[in-house]
Amino acid sequence: MSKITFKLETDFDLELDFVLIGISSTLKDYRLCHFINKFSGLQLIKGKEDYKDHNGKEKEKPKDELDYHILFESKKTKPSILHHFNIFRYHNQTFDFEYYLMSNKSIEGGSLIPEIINFDYFLLIKHYIDEEDLEALIDNIKAIPEVLLAKELDPTVLKSKENLIF
C-alpha cells in the first residue's frame, strides 16, 4: 500500500487598508491623546469601540474587548498571556475614516510591534487620507513638545503586522 501525502499551501495576503504613523514620546497615552486632539483637531476618545451599536443598543461584547486592543500570546515554554493595549479612537461617519492611537506596550509588559520598540505609540488611520493631510497631521504631532519622533511607517514590511488588524 502506498502512502499519499497532501500539501496544503496557504497564502494569506493581509489587506492592510491603513496608514501607520509611529510616535516616540515621553508622554502617558492619555496626555499624548489630549495633545494630538489639541494640535490636530481630532477628537480621540478612550476605547476601541463604543459601548452602544448604531441603533443605541448595548453591545454584547465583554467590556475589555470594547476598551482595549487585545492580543493572545502563546509560547511553548511559558503559559499563554492576554495582552491588553490601551487604545483611543476617533470615527467620523460623515467622511468614513477612523483613527486609532495605540500603545506599543501592553499593560502586561508585552510589545504590539516588537521589532520596532523605539516607537511608544502608533496612530493607525483606516481608509483614505491624502498625502497633504497626512503630512499636515504628522507635522502637527511633531509640534507637540514632548514628541521626540513621528513618522509614517510601511506596515507591509513589519513581521508583526497582523497585530495591527482588528
ROPA-589714 format. One record per residue: residue number from 1; residue in three letters; x, y negated, z of N, C-alpha, C in turn. Coordinates in nm, 4 decimals, padded with zeros to 6 digits. Last residue first. Example, Ala and Ser with C-alpha at 12.3 -4.5 7.8 and 13.67 -1.06 7.14 Angstrom:
2
+------+-------+----------+----------+----------+----------+----------+----------+----------+----------+----------+
: fimi : volum :    neast :   nnorth :      nup :   caeast :  canorth :     caup :    ceast :   cnorth :      cup :
+------+-------+----------+----------+----------+----------+----------+----------+----------+----------+----------+
:    2 :   SER :  01.2850 :  00.2250 :  00.7080 :  01.3670 :  00.1060 :  00.7140 :  01.2900 : -00.0030 :  00.7870 :
:    1 :   ALA :  01.3190 :  00.5690 :  00.7800 :  01.2300 :  00.4500 :  00.7800 :  01.3200 :  00.3300 :  00.7800 :
+------+-------+----------+----------+----------+----------+----------+----------+----------+----------+----------+
end
This chain:
166
+------+-------+----------+----------+----------+----------+----------+----------+----------+----------+----------+
: fimi : volum :    neast :   nnorth :      nup :   caeast :  canorth :     caup :    ceast :   cnorth :      cup :
+------+-------+----------+----------+----------+----------+----------+----------+----------+----------+----------+
:  166 :   PHE : -00.7664 : -04.4581 :  01.3210 : -00.8819 : -04.4368 :  01.4086 : -01.0060 : -04.4901 :  01.3440 :
:  165 :   ILE : -00.4244 : -04.4324 :  01.2893 : -00.5514 : -04.4034 :  01.2231 : -00.6584 : -04.3803 :  01.3293 :
:  164 :   LEU : -00.1825 : -04.4478 :  01.4075 : -00.2497 : -04.5738 :  01.3822 : -00.3865 : -04.5560 :  01.3173 :
:  163 :   ASN : -00.0711 : -04.2006 :  01.4131 : -00.1135 : -04.2573 :  01.5408 : -00.1896 : -04.3886 :  01.5258 :
:  162 :   GLU :  00.0209 : -04.1592 :  01.1584 : -00.1105 : -04.1019 :  01.1911 : -00.1609 : -04.1517 :  01.3260 :
:  161 :   LYS :  00.2810 : -04.2610 :  01.1614 :  00.1721 : -04.3434 :  01.1058 :  00.0341 : -04.2898 :  01.1381 :
:  160 :   SER :  00.5260 : -04.1717 :  01.2528 :  00.4099 : -04.1609 :  01.3412 :  00.2895 : -04.2412 :  01.2907 :
:  159 :   LYS :  00.7115 : -04.2401 :  01.0605 :  00.6866 : -04.0974 :  01.0863 :  00.5583 : -04.0787 :  01.1658 :
:  158 :   LEU :  00.6577 : -04.4979 :  00.8245 :  00.6622 : -04.4566 :  00.9645 :  00.6331 : -04.3079 :  00.9790 :
:  157 :   VAL :  00.6148 : -04.5818 :  00.5699 :  00.7470 : -04.5264 :  00.5999 :  00.7599 : -04.4768 :  00.7438 :
:  156 :   THR :  00.3615 : -04.6935 :  00.5643 :  00.3833 : -04.5691 :  00.4895 :  00.5183 : -04.5045 :  00.5219 :
:  155 :   PRO :  00.3544 : -04.9407 :  00.6921 :  00.3145 : -04.8219 :  00.7675 :  00.3436 : -04.6899 :  00.6952 :
:  154 :   ASP :  00.5807 : -05.1868 :  00.6946 :  00.5228 : -05.0941 :  00.5973 :  00.4849 : -04.9658 :  00.6701 :
:  153 :   LEU :  00.5121 : -05.4890 :  00.8719 :  00.5771 : -05.3593 :  00.8618 :  00.5066 : -05.2754 :  00.7561 :
:  152 :   GLU :  00.5755 : -05.8320 :  00.9223 :  00.4948 : -05.7300 :  00.8574 :  00.5770 : -05.6021 :  00.8446 :
:  151 :   LYS :  00.6683 : -05.9579 :  01.2453 :  00.6932 : -05.9345 :  01.1030 :  00.6030 : -05.8244 :  01.0515 :
:  150 :   ALA :  00.7930 : -06.1417 :  01.5042 :  00.6679 : -06.0961 :  01.4433 :  00.6959 : -06.0784 :  01.2956 :
:  149 :   LEU :  00.9697 : -06.1886 :  01.8043 :  00.9707 : -06.1457 :  01.6656 :  00.8313 : -06.1045 :  01.6239 :
:  148 :   LEU :  00.9175 : -06.3101 :  02.0477 :  01.0558 : -06.3050 :  02.0001 :  01.0634 : -06.2727 :  01.8519 :
:  147 :   VAL :  00.6922 : -06.5154 :  02.1991 :  00.7058 : -06.4136 :  02.0945 :  00.8469 : -06.4210 :  02.0383 :
:  146 :   GLU :  00.6670 : -06.7281 :  02.3697 :  00.7167 : -06.6033 :  02.4268 :  00.7251 : -06.4896 :  02.3253 :
:  145 :   PRO :  00.5549 : -06.9406 :  02.2064 :  00.6911 : -06.9472 :  02.2620 :  00.7480 : -06.8146 :  02.3126 :
:  144 :   ILE :  00.4095 : -06.8867 :  01.8993 :  00.3888 : -06.8618 :  02.0422 :  00.5268 : -06.8547 :  02.1071 :
:  143 :   ALA :  00.4818 : -06.8885 :  01.6361 :  00.4785 : -07.0175 :  01.7054 :  00.4531 : -07.0026 :  01.8549 :
:  142 :   LYS :  00.4393 : -06.6326 :  01.5442 :  00.5779 : -06.6723 :  01.5729 :  00.5846 : -06.8043 :  01.6494 :
:  141 :   ILE :  00.1661 : -06.6564 :  01.4955 :  00.2118 : -06.5679 :  01.6031 :  00.3551 : -06.6044 :  01.6426 :
:  140 :   ASN :  00.1722 : -06.8297 :  01.2764 :  00.1015 : -06.8691 :  01.3992 :  00.1455 : -06.7842 :  01.5183 :
:  139 :   ASP :  00.3116 : -06.6705 :  01.0919 :  00.3708 : -06.7973 :  01.1373 :  00.3048 : -06.8457 :  01.2660 :
:  138 :   ILE :  00.1176 : -06.4699 :  01.0579 :  00.2488 : -06.4354 :  01.1142 :  00.3188 : -06.5603 :  01.1659 :
:  137 :   LEU : -00.0865 : -06.6266 :  00.9409 : -00.1090 : -06.5567 :  01.0670 :  00.0238 : -06.5223 :  01.1343 :
:  136 :   ALA :  00.0389 : -06.7085 :  00.7032 : -00.0049 : -06.8093 :  00.7999 : -00.0269 : -06.7462 :  00.9372 :
:  135 :   GLU :  00.0732 : -06.4590 :  00.5788 :  00.1902 : -06.5401 :  00.6138 :  00.1555 : -06.6452 :  00.7173 :
:  134 :   LEU : -00.1994 : -06.3931 :  00.5445 : -00.1117 : -06.3083 :  00.6240 :  00.0118 : -06.3859 :  00.6691 :
:  133 :   ASP : -00.2871 : -06.5922 :  00.3708 : -00.3455 : -06.5833 :  00.5050 : -00.2580 : -06.4995 :  00.5977 :
:  132 :   GLU : -00.1262 : -06.5220 :  00.1482 : -00.1182 : -06.6560 :  00.2070 : -00.1729 : -06.6559 :  00.3503 :
:  131 :   GLU : -00.2087 : -06.2601 :  00.0853 : -00.0713 : -06.2868 :  00.1279 : -00.0578 : -06.4224 :  00.1977 :
:  130 :   ASP : -00.5334 : -06.1700 :  00.2194 : -00.4435 : -06.2129 :  00.1117 : -00.3089 : -06.2560 :  00.1704 :
:  129 :   ILE : -00.6599 : -05.8722 :  00.3418 : -00.6137 : -06.0049 :  00.3810 : -00.5162 : -06.0491 :  00.2718 :
:  128 :   TYR : -00.9068 : -05.6176 :  00.3635 : -00.8230 : -05.7057 :  00.2824 : -00.7848 : -05.8340 :  00.3555 :
:  127 :   HIS : -00.8884 : -05.3623 :  00.6133 : -00.9486 : -05.4194 :  00.4940 : -00.8556 : -05.5240 :  00.4349 :
:  126 :   LYS : -00.7454 : -05.4283 :  00.9306 : -00.8133 : -05.3370 :  00.8386 : -00.8840 : -05.4177 :  00.7314 :
:  125 :   ILE : -00.4544 : -05.4899 :  01.0761 : -00.5605 : -05.5623 :  01.0069 : -00.6206 : -05.4690 :  00.9040 :
:  124 :   LEU : -00.2963 : -05.4663 :  01.3800 : -00.3417 : -05.3887 :  01.2660 : -00.4610 : -05.4611 :  01.2048 :
:  123 :   LEU : -00.0269 : -05.5524 :  01.5504 : -00.1527 : -05.6115 :  01.5062 : -00.1881 : -05.5412 :  01.3763 :
:  122 :   PHE :  00.1407 : -05.4057 :  01.8169 :  00.1116 : -05.4009 :  01.6740 : -00.0225 : -05.4677 :  01.6508 :
:  121 :   TYR :  00.4057 : -05.4624 :  02.0552 :  00.2656 : -05.4616 :  02.0125 :  00.2572 : -05.4497 :  01.8612 :
:  120 :   ASP :  00.6781 : -05.4384 :  02.0864 :  00.5933 : -05.4161 :  02.2037 :  00.4468 : -05.3996 :  02.1654 :
:  119 :   PHE :  00.9362 : -05.2962 :  01.9046 :  00.8138 : -05.3746 :  01.8973 :  00.7248 : -05.3370 :  02.0151 :
:  118 :   ASN :  01.1315 : -05.1140 :  01.9562 :  01.1672 : -05.2539 :  01.9776 :  01.0467 : -05.3468 :  01.9604 :
:  117 :   ILE :  01.0532 : -04.8631 :  01.8820 :  01.0178 : -04.9050 :  02.0174 :  01.0570 : -05.0496 :  02.0476 :
:  116 :   ILE :  00.9971 : -04.7045 :  01.6381 :  01.0255 : -04.8488 :  01.6427 :  00.9818 : -04.9044 :  01.7788 :
:  115 :   GLU :  00.9403 : -04.4387 :  01.6813 :  01.0581 : -04.4702 :  01.6006 :  01.0894 : -04.6196 :  01.5941 :
:  114 :   PRO :  00.6998 : -04.4204 :  01.8279 :  00.8288 : -04.4044 :  01.8970 :  00.9504 : -04.4433 :  01.8134 :
:  113 :   ILE :  00.4266 : -04.5736 :  01.8463 :  00.5162 : -04.5512 :  01.7323 :  00.6586 : -04.5406 :  01.7887 :
:  112 :   LEU :  00.3362 : -04.5463 :  02.1111 :  00.2443 : -04.5288 :  01.9988 :  00.3236 : -04.4953 :  01.8727 :
:  111 :   SER :  00.4957 : -04.3797 :  02.3817 :  00.5004 : -04.4796 :  02.2744 :  00.4020 : -04.4444 :  02.1643 :
:  110 :   GLY :  00.4085 : -04.3413 :  02.7346 :  00.4442 : -04.2939 :  02.6009 :  00.4434 : -04.4067 :  02.4992 :
:  109 :   GLY :  00.3130 : -04.4270 :  02.9820 :  00.4545 : -04.4465 :  02.9513 :  00.4995 : -04.3963 :  02.8156 :
:  108 :   GLU :  00.0460 : -04.4345 :  03.0458 :  00.1225 : -04.3206 :  03.0965 :  00.2717 : -04.3287 :  03.0636 :
:  107 :   ILE : -00.0394 : -04.6468 :  02.9021 : -00.0452 : -04.6595 :  03.0474 :  00.0405 : -04.5501 :  03.1116 :
:  106 :   SER :  00.1897 : -04.6760 :  02.6212 :  00.0666 : -04.6320 :  02.6867 :  00.0747 : -04.6567 :  02.8369 :
:  105 :   LYS :  00.3124 : -04.9233 :  02.4095 :  00.3408 : -04.8393 :  02.5266 :  00.2096 : -04.8043 :  02.5955 :
:  104 :   ASN :  00.2339 : -05.0895 :  02.2190 :  00.3163 : -04.9773 :  02.1731 :  00.3492 : -04.8830 :  02.2890 :
:  103 :   SER : -00.1003 : -05.2088 :  02.2135 :  00.0262 : -05.1971 :  02.2835 :  00.1028 : -05.0773 :  02.2269 :
:  102 :   MET : -00.2680 : -05.3716 :  01.9493 : -00.2434 : -05.2513 :  02.0288 : -00.1057 : -05.2572 :  02.0932 :
:  101 :   LEU : -00.5220 : -05.5507 :  01.8132 : -00.3928 : -05.5695 :  01.8790 : -00.3736 : -05.4517 :  01.9732 :
:  100 :   TYR : -00.6951 : -05.5477 :  01.5180 : -00.6726 : -05.4737 :  01.6409 : -00.5320 : -05.5031 :  01.6911 :
:   99 :   TYR : -00.9477 : -05.6814 :  01.3138 : -00.8135 : -05.6975 :  01.3683 : -00.8057 : -05.6184 :  01.4977 :
:   98 :   GLU : -01.1368 : -05.6450 :  01.0208 : -01.1171 : -05.6065 :  01.1594 : -00.9705 : -05.6257 :  01.1955 :
:   97 :   PHE : -01.3843 : -05.7797 :  00.7966 : -01.2481 : -05.7448 :  00.8334 : -01.2397 : -05.7205 :  00.9826 :
:   96 :   ASP : -01.6240 : -05.8885 :  00.6648 : -01.5885 : -05.7465 :  00.6687 : -01.4392 : -05.7223 :  00.6890 :
:   95 :   PHE : -01.7297 : -06.1364 :  00.6808 : -01.6231 : -06.1179 :  00.5821 : -01.5677 : -05.9761 :  00.5815 :
:   94 :   THR : -01.9313 : -06.0823 :  00.8708 : -01.9581 : -06.1656 :  00.7534 : -01.8563 : -06.1408 :  00.6432 :
:   93 :   GLN : -01.8181 : -05.9397 :  01.0802 : -01.9069 : -05.8695 :  00.9882 : -01.9337 : -05.9501 :  00.8610 :
:   92 :   ASN : -01.5241 : -05.9278 :  01.2178 : -01.6043 : -06.0306 :  01.1526 : -01.6893 : -05.9605 :  01.0474 :
:   91 :   HIS : -01.3781 : -05.8349 :  01.5198 : -01.4511 : -05.7929 :  01.3998 : -01.5284 : -05.9118 :  01.3465 :
:   90 :   TYR : -01.1056 : -05.7747 :  01.7077 : -01.1841 : -05.8860 :  01.6542 : -01.2460 : -05.8379 :  01.5245 :
:   89 :   ARG : -00.9761 : -05.6174 :  02.0047 : -01.0344 : -05.6155 :  01.8708 : -01.1002 : -05.7481 :  01.8371 :
:   88 :   PHE : -00.7140 : -05.4516 :  02.1803 : -00.8051 : -05.5657 :  02.1701 : -00.8545 : -05.5705 :  02.0265 :
:   87 :   ILE : -00.5951 : -05.1914 :  02.3891 : -00.6303 : -05.2387 :  02.2561 : -00.7298 : -05.3541 :  02.2676 :
:   86 :   ASN : -00.3658 : -04.9773 :  02.5507 : -00.4526 : -05.0947 :  02.5560 : -00.4738 : -05.1474 :  02.4152 :
:   85 :   PHE : -00.3716 : -04.6301 :  02.5223 : -00.3069 : -04.7525 :  02.4771 : -00.4070 : -04.8673 :  02.4849 :
:   84 :   HIS : -00.3247 : -04.3417 :  02.6916 : -00.4221 : -04.4500 :  02.6771 : -00.3471 : -04.5783 :  02.6425 :
:   83 :   HIS : -00.2613 : -04.0078 :  02.6235 : -00.2026 : -04.1414 :  02.6320 : -00.3100 : -04.2445 :  02.6019 :
:   82 :   LEU : -00.2726 : -03.7014 :  02.7836 : -00.3518 : -03.8007 :  02.7111 : -00.2844 : -03.9349 :  02.7317 :
:   81 :   ILE : -00.0600 : -03.4208 :  02.7559 : -00.0859 : -03.5522 :  02.8165 : -00.1767 : -03.6320 :  02.7244 :
:   80 :   SER :  00.0198 : -03.0806 :  02.8379 : -00.0387 : -03.1805 :  02.7484 : -00.0727 : -03.3080 :  02.8246 :
:   79 :   PRO :  00.3328 : -02.9870 :  02.9981 :  00.1858 : -02.9860 :  02.9872 :  00.1362 : -03.0993 :  02.8962 :
:   78 :   LYS :  00.6229 : -02.8907 :  02.8019 :  00.5559 : -02.9712 :  02.9042 :  00.4049 : -02.9579 :  02.8904 :
:   77 :   THR :  00.7242 : -02.7440 :  02.5919 :  00.7881 : -02.7278 :  02.7221 :  00.7180 : -02.8022 :  02.8351 :
:   76 :   LYS :  00.5695 : -02.8146 :  02.3712 :  00.5822 : -02.6733 :  02.4093 :  00.6335 : -02.6563 :  02.5515 :
:   75 :   LYS :  00.3401 : -03.0840 :  02.4019 :  00.4767 : -03.0356 :  02.3808 :  00.4852 : -02.8937 :  02.4334 :
:   74 :   SER :  00.1008 : -03.3057 :  02.2904 :  00.1260 : -03.1704 :  02.3410 :  00.2676 : -03.1291 :  02.3028 :
:   73 :   GLU : -00.0939 : -03.5831 :  02.3372 :  00.0432 : -03.5368 :  02.3146 :  00.0583 : -03.3973 :  02.3733 :
:   72 :   PHE : -00.3440 : -03.7693 :  02.2009 : -00.3182 : -03.6455 :  02.2729 : -00.1782 : -03.5987 :  02.2366 :
:   71 :   LEU : -00.4426 : -04.1064 :  02.2425 : -00.3698 : -04.0048 :  02.1674 : -00.3399 : -03.8874 :  02.2584 :
:   70 :   ILE : -00.6741 : -04.3670 :  02.2243 : -00.6287 : -04.2501 :  02.2980 : -00.5609 : -04.1503 :  02.2031 :
:   69 :   HIS : -00.7255 : -04.6905 :  02.2832 : -00.6857 : -04.6047 :  02.1721 : -00.6185 : -04.4854 :  02.2397 :
:   68 :   TYR : -00.9984 : -04.7763 :  02.5047 : -00.8580 : -04.7504 :  02.4733 : -00.8430 : -04.6773 :  02.3403 :
:   67 :   ASP : -01.2792 : -04.8117 :  02.5306 : -01.1872 : -04.9126 :  02.5827 : -01.0433 : -04.8980 :  02.5358 :
:   66 :   LEU : -01.4123 : -04.5941 :  02.4306 : -01.4515 : -04.7262 :  02.3813 : -01.3494 : -04.8327 :  02.4202 :
:   65 :   GLU : -01.2985 : -04.3876 :  02.5701 : -01.2903 : -04.3832 :  02.4244 : -01.3285 : -04.5175 :  02.3614 :
:   64 :   ASP : -01.3728 : -04.4508 :  02.8323 : -01.2314 : -04.4556 :  02.7928 : -01.2153 : -04.4593 :  02.6412 :
:   63 :   LYS : -01.6507 : -04.3984 :  02.8271 : -01.6023 : -04.5362 :  02.8396 : -01.4564 : -04.5489 :  02.7956 :
:   62 :   PRO : -01.7659 : -04.1603 :  02.5817 : -01.7047 : -04.1910 :  02.7120 : -01.6463 : -04.3322 :  02.7121 :
:   61 :   LYS : -02.0582 : -04.2474 :  02.3919 : -01.9178 : -04.2075 :  02.3979 : -01.8665 : -04.2350 :  02.5388 :
:   60 :   GLU : -02.3083 : -04.3353 :  02.3017 : -02.2973 : -04.2155 :  02.3835 : -02.1555 : -04.1603 :  02.3839 :
:   59 :   LYS : -02.3853 : -04.6829 :  02.3268 : -02.3191 : -04.5715 :  02.2580 : -02.3017 : -04.4553 :  02.3541 :
:   58 :   GLU : -02.6977 : -04.8386 :  02.3755 : -02.5720 : -04.7939 :  02.4349 : -02.5150 : -04.6774 :  02.3550 :
:   57 :   LYS : -02.8334 : -05.0372 :  02.1088 : -02.8420 : -04.9228 :  02.1998 : -02.7033 : -04.8860 :  02.2508 :
:   56 :   GLY : -02.8274 : -05.2282 :  01.9125 : -02.8344 : -05.2734 :  02.0505 : -02.8466 : -05.1622 :  02.1522 :
:   55 :   ASN : -02.7790 : -05.1457 :  01.6594 : -02.9206 : -05.1587 :  01.6976 : -02.9376 : -05.2049 :  01.8417 :
:   54 :   HIS : -02.5075 : -05.1115 :  01.6440 : -02.5651 : -05.2235 :  01.5698 : -02.7141 : -05.2438 :  01.5982 :
:   53 :   ASP : -02.4317 : -05.0111 :  01.9884 : -02.4272 : -04.9959 :  01.8437 : -02.4965 : -05.1142 :  01.7766 :
:   52 :   LYS : -02.2276 : -05.1196 :  02.2650 : -02.3582 : -05.1020 :  02.2010 : -02.3407 : -05.0873 :  02.0510 :
:   51 :   TYR : -01.9694 : -05.1570 :  02.3413 : -02.0463 : -05.0554 :  02.4143 : -02.1818 : -05.0275 :  02.3497 :
:   50 :   ASP : -01.7317 : -05.1821 :  02.0741 : -01.8358 : -05.2413 :  02.1563 : -01.9131 : -05.1291 :  02.2262 :
:   49 :   GLU : -01.3959 : -05.0490 :  02.0870 : -01.5308 : -05.0587 :  02.0303 : -01.6226 : -05.1296 :  02.1279 :
:   48 :   LYS : -01.1577 : -05.1021 :  02.2186 : -01.1535 : -05.0550 :  02.0798 : -01.2879 : -05.0696 :  02.0108 :
:   47 :   GLY : -01.0872 : -05.3877 :  02.4291 : -01.1564 : -05.2647 :  02.3946 : -01.1507 : -05.2321 :  02.2470 :
:   46 :   LYS : -01.1152 : -05.7422 :  02.4632 : -01.0653 : -05.6126 :  02.5126 : -01.1517 : -05.4973 :  02.4645 :
:   45 :   ILE : -01.1018 : -05.9515 :  02.1691 : -01.1586 : -05.9141 :  02.2984 : -01.1127 : -05.7735 :  02.3342 :
:   44 :   LEU : -01.0006 : -06.2236 :  01.9669 : -00.9744 : -06.0879 :  02.0138 : -01.0361 : -06.0669 :  02.1514 :
:   43 :   GLN : -01.0638 : -06.4221 :  01.7644 : -01.1370 : -06.4087 :  01.8905 : -01.1244 : -06.2644 :  01.9397 :
:   42 :   LEU : -00.8375 : -06.6487 :  01.5959 : -00.9063 : -06.5205 :  01.6109 : -00.9786 : -06.5190 :  01.7456 :
:   41 :   GLY : -00.6900 : -06.8784 :  01.5905 : -00.8339 : -06.8924 :  01.5711 : -00.9087 : -06.7598 :  01.5740 :
:   40 :   SER : -00.4191 : -06.8811 :  01.6440 : -00.4632 : -06.8344 :  01.5123 : -00.6118 : -06.8534 :  01.4860 :
:   39 :   PHE : -00.3635 : -06.9741 :  01.8999 : -00.2798 : -07.0206 :  01.7901 : -00.3353 : -06.9841 :  01.6522 :
:   38 :   LYS : -00.5615 : -06.8497 :  02.0635 : -00.5409 : -06.9946 :  02.0673 : -00.4674 : -07.0464 :  01.9431 :
:   37 :   ASN : -00.5263 : -06.5763 :  02.0055 : -00.6568 : -06.6409 :  01.9853 : -00.6399 : -06.7917 :  01.9747 :
:   36 :   ILE : -00.2619 : -06.5511 :  02.0896 : -00.2957 : -06.5255 :  01.9491 : -00.4305 : -06.5898 :  01.9163 :
:   35 :   PHE : -00.2979 : -06.6078 :  02.3634 : -00.2218 : -06.7000 :  02.2788 : -00.2452 : -06.6759 :  02.1300 :
:   34 :   HIS : -00.4553 : -06.3853 :  02.4447 : -00.5017 : -06.5234 :  02.4660 : -00.4292 : -06.6205 :  02.3723 :
:   33 :   CYS : -00.2796 : -06.1747 :  02.3794 : -00.4111 : -06.1842 :  02.3154 : -00.4652 : -06.3274 :  02.3263 :
:   32 :   LEU : -00.0779 : -06.2261 :  02.5624 : -00.0494 : -06.2343 :  02.4196 : -00.1786 : -06.2509 :  02.3417 :
:   31 :   ARG : -00.2244 : -06.1733 :  02.7955 : -00.1709 : -06.3083 :  02.7733 : -00.1378 : -06.3282 :  02.6245 :
:   30 :   TYR : -00.2814 : -05.9020 :  02.7678 : -00.3929 : -05.9962 :  02.7766 : -00.3474 : -06.1400 :  02.7549 :
:   29 :   ASP : -00.0163 : -05.7872 :  02.7619 : -00.1072 : -05.7784 :  02.6473 : -00.2210 : -05.8806 :  02.6517 :
:   28 :   LYS :  00.2447 : -06.0054 :  02.8807 :  00.1499 : -05.8959 :  02.9027 :  00.0482 : -05.9002 :  02.7894 :
:   27 :   LEU :  00.5339 : -06.1138 :  02.6908 :  00.4014 : -06.1358 :  02.7499 :  00.3281 : -06.0049 :  02.7780 :
:   26 :   THR :  00.7591 : -06.0864 :  02.5492 :  00.7714 : -06.0610 :  02.6921 :  00.6368 : -06.0728 :  02.7631 :
:   25 :   SER :  00.7420 : -05.9236 :  02.2305 :  00.7090 : -06.0334 :  02.3200 :  00.7266 : -05.9903 :  02.4645 :
:   24 :   SER :  00.7245 : -05.8430 :  01.8970 :  00.8058 : -05.8276 :  02.0177 :  00.7804 : -05.9487 :  02.1048 :
:   23 :   ILE :  00.5072 : -05.6908 :  01.6717 :  00.5293 : -05.8082 :  01.7565 :  00.6153 : -05.7684 :  01.8761 :
:   22 :   GLY :  00.4292 : -05.6025 :  01.3388 :  00.4973 : -05.5678 :  01.4627 :  00.5290 : -05.6943 :  01.5398 :
:   21 :   ILE :  00.1439 : -05.5577 :  01.1532 :  00.2400 : -05.6581 :  01.1991 :  00.2985 : -05.6095 :  01.3313 :
:   20 :   LEU :  00.0019 : -05.4022 :  00.8776 :  00.0566 : -05.3840 :  01.0109 :  00.1610 : -05.4912 :  01.0398 :
:   19 :   VAL : -00.3010 : -05.3570 :  00.7072 : -00.1739 : -05.4277 :  00.7134 : -00.1266 : -05.4177 :  00.8574 :
:   18 :   PHE : -00.4692 : -05.0692 :  00.5700 : -00.4496 : -05.1749 :  00.6677 : -00.3131 : -05.2384 :  00.6501 :
:   17 :   ASP : -00.5340 : -04.8036 :  00.4775 : -00.6029 : -04.9238 :  00.4304 : -00.5931 : -05.0332 :  00.5357 :
:   16 :   LEU : -00.3966 : -04.5432 :  00.4153 : -00.3526 : -04.6497 :  00.5043 : -00.4066 : -04.7825 :  00.4523 :
:   15 :   GLU : -00.4898 : -04.2304 :  00.4061 : -00.5272 : -04.3569 :  00.3447 : -00.4977 : -04.4679 :  00.4443 :
:   14 :   LEU : -00.2628 : -03.9690 :  00.3803 : -00.3347 : -04.0596 :  00.4681 : -00.3671 : -04.1885 :  00.3942 :
:   13 :   ASP : -00.2886 : -03.6938 :  00.2142 : -00.2398 : -03.8278 :  00.1864 : -00.3226 : -03.9231 :  00.2711 :
:   12 :   PHE : -00.2005 : -03.3772 :  00.2767 : -00.2905 : -03.4819 :  00.3229 : -00.2256 : -03.6157 :  00.2962 :
:   11 :   ASP : -00.1706 : -03.1022 :  00.1373 : -00.1059 : -03.2306 :  00.1134 : -00.2059 : -03.3391 :  00.1505 :
:   10 :   THR : -00.1080 : -02.7699 :  00.1950 : -00.1934 : -02.8852 :  00.2239 : -00.1118 : -03.0107 :  00.2027 :
:    9 :   GLU : -00.1124 : -02.4501 :  00.0689 : -00.0407 : -02.5762 :  00.0719 : -00.1397 : -02.6880 :  00.0972 :
:    8 :   LEU : -00.1001 : -02.1318 :  00.1703 : -00.1918 : -02.2448 :  00.1616 : -00.1100 : -02.3720 :  00.1748 :
:    7 :   LYS : -00.0281 : -01.8297 :  00.0340 :  00.0338 : -01.9508 :  00.0856 : -00.0638 : -02.0646 :  00.0623 :
:    6 :   PHE : -00.0708 : -01.4896 :  00.1058 : -00.1259 : -01.6138 :  00.0514 : -00.0554 : -01.7311 :  00.1153 :
:    5 :   THR :  00.0385 : -01.1691 :  00.0241 :  00.0602 : -01.2892 :  00.1046 :  00.0018 : -01.4091 :  00.0313 :
:    4 :   ILE : -00.0164 : -00.8303 :  00.0504 : -00.0492 : -00.9525 : -00.0239 : -00.0346 : -01.0716 :  00.0708 :
:    3 :   LYS :  00.1643 : -00.5337 :  00.0342 :  00.1217 : -00.6444 :  00.1204 :  00.0986 : -00.7684 :  00.0344 :
:    2 :   SER :  00.0619 : -00.2175 : -00.0909 :  00.1421 : -00.3386 : -00.0987 :  00.0802 : -00.4491 : -00.0127 :
:    1 :   MET :  00.0835 :  00.1170 :  00.0000 :  00.0000 :  00.0000 :  00.0000 :  00.0886 : -00.1241 :  00.0000 :
+------+-------+----------+----------+----------+----------+----------+----------+----------+----------+----------+
end
